Amino acid sequence: DGHRFDRVLSSAVDIVGLKPCIESRHALGSGSCGDVWLVTGESLVGSKKFVAVKTFKMDPLHQTATKVEREIRQQVSLSAFPYIATVHEWKITPHFPFMVMDFMDGGTFDNVGQLSEERLKVYLRQLLSCLMLLDAKEQCHRDIKEKNLGLMTDDNGNLNLQLFDFGIGREAEAEAAGTDIGTMGYTAPEVNRHIRKHRESYNGILADMWSSAVAFVKLSLSLEAYEEIVDARRLVSGFDNVLISRKLEEAGYSNDFTNLLTSMLAFDPEKRPSPLQAYEHCAFNGMPSLFDLVLRDWRWIQSVLRDRMIK
């Protein structure tokens, strides 16, 4: 609540320039792990007038300081990439840890409605570039869904995808430890088996590919069409890709785009494309090449290579 957020601010006196500049705050959302607030003011972080502050709810069983710090540090380590939400400031305190991030002025994808194929391809490719770089760092997200995908306006006035909320992200080869590894309805079949058997490991980045496809199928179809697909789904055996293909075709999507999404939903994770393979899929013909991505984001690629050399 607001009183709790005020106590968070009182613990943030060592963040230079944040607290004195705050003019107003507004709750954006609340979940089991924490709350997100829109904070407005003059030059809160650099020249920004709007930032999002995520406060974490502490729980000795599920939300420890170690877990919170892991989430923040993972997102901080990825913040240089243009499609991952930037963390500007953060602090771990015994009772009120928080981090200051960019505000998603375009909202989150759970509120954008049904999108055209051209817009979906732009945003899917941006997400795939995030997964490529996570893969290069041998990390994964493990909870990709529309609520964890935002839209933010860049300096040219374009809305770009932003990936955030790395609360359960970790190394790509997941260990069997607990069941808080995704959101039901988005988790891949191998993740469901992992939950049931407790000891079956899986490749986290390929599970992320499944979750990404689920999110983009939902963005492609009407609620009624998607619910028909869900009704035909069996928890462990996955989706009926023939039905998904038919629904996407009926909605007017191209064969190439449909084939890409259904390939990402392959029941066998080894038959799914890697983020790089999907990024180079023919569905994206005519869009910027991987070479253009490397040139534009070379400083981030260098940090990935440096991390690999240290390992």
Disulfide bonds with the S-S distance in Angstrom:
none
